[in-house]
Amino acid sequence: MGEDLAELVWSACSSLAHGDSNGTLAFLDRKILESDANVALAQITGSISPLFHVTSFAVRMVDRGLRLYEQRATGHL
């Protein structure tokens, strides 16, 4: 996993965890129920596939971080 993908995964997880509207709209399914001028009533639901992949990458990233920590803490690079 390169640094660009790691940053994307971190941002996506952080955005969803903290309820950021940009992350919510980017990573969850939405359906516009009604709209009037600049206001829309939307239904937001979980999208399993993107959430699965983001979670999978997050787990891999944490695993990699723990392995790096162990290597550096013990001096076994």
N, C-alpha and C positions, 0 to 999 in steps of 0.2 A: 504494500500500500504506500503510494507516494505521499508527499506532504500536501499536495492539493486535494487529494481524495480524503486524507485524514482531516483536513480543515473543513471540508464539506460535511463529512459525517459528524464531526464535533459540533458544527454550527446547526445542523439539522436536529440532532438530539437535544442540544441546548434550547433551541427555539421551541421544540415541542414540549420539553420538560417545563419550561417557564411560561408557556401559554402565549408566546409571541404570535401576533396575528399573521405576520409574513410566513412563518414556518407552518402555521396551521393551514393557511390557504395553499401553500406550495405542496405540502406532503399529504394532505387528507382530501378525500373526495368531497366535492361540493355540488349541490344542485340548486339552481336559482328557482325559487318557488314563485316569487312575484318581484316586479321591479317598477319603480316610479322615479323618473328623472335620474338622480345620482344615488338613489337608495335602493338596495335590494334585500329581499328576505331570502336567506339561503339556509339550506339544510347541510350541515357538515357531518360527515361520518368517517369512520376509520377506513383506510384503504390498506388491506392486509399485505399486499405484495410490497409496496414501498416501505411500510413499517417493518416488515420482516427483514428486508435487505439492509435498511439503515441499522436495525438492531444487530444483525449479523456482523456488519462492518464494525459497529461499536464494540462488540464482544472481542473481535479479532484485534482491534486497536488496543483495548485494555490488556489483552493477553500479551501482545507484543511489548507493551509498556512494562508489564511485570517481568517479562523475560529480560528486557534491557536492564531493569533495576537490579535483578539478581546477578546478571553478568557484571555490572559495574560495581556492585557492592562486594562481590567476591574477588574481583580482579580477573575474572575469566572472560576475556574478550575474544 
